[in-house]
Amino acid sequence: MALLEIALAWGLVITLSLEVAKHLWLGWRRTQYLHQIPCSHCRYLVDHPALKCTVHPQEALTPQAIGCRDYGPLQGR
């Protein structure tokens, strides 16, 4: 009986560890994906809450901005 309880406890620990590792991995992958958004280094991004981008305001700072054809890097960076 004690051996079964120990095996179940270790099974639970391993399962929880794998779930935590999976979620950490997915979070890291999502972060890497979001770092591809070029808006923060674009000359068309403005510091105004109503109009973030003068060229594509609906797409600014969203995943749709990845690969933006109108991206213009800031000068001096």
C-alpha positions, 0 to 999 in steps of 0.5 A, spaced: 500 500 500 505 504 501 509 503 495 502 505 491 502 511 494 509 513 493 508 511 486 502 516 485 505 521 489 511 521 484 507 520 478 503 527 480 510 530 481 512 528 475 506 530 471 505 537 475 513 538 473 511 537 466 505 541 465 509 547 468 515 546 463 510 546 458 507 552 460 514 555 460 516 553 454 509 556 450 510 562 454 517 563 451 515 561 444 510 566 445 515 572 447 519 570 441 514 571 436 511 578 439 519 580 439 518 580 432 513 586 432 517 592 429 513 597 431 517 600 437 523 601 432 519 604 427 519 612 425 511 612 424 510 610 431 507 616 435 507 616 442 499 618 442 494 613 445 489 614 440 493 614 434 499 609 435 501 609 428 500 614 422 500 609 417 497 603 419 493 605 426 489 598 426 495 594 426 500 598 430 503 594 436 499 587 434 502 581 431 499 583 424 505 588 424 510 583 423 513 584 416 510 591 415 511 593 408 511 600 410 516 599 416 521 605 417 527 604 422 528 610 427 534 614 425 540 614 430 539 607 433 
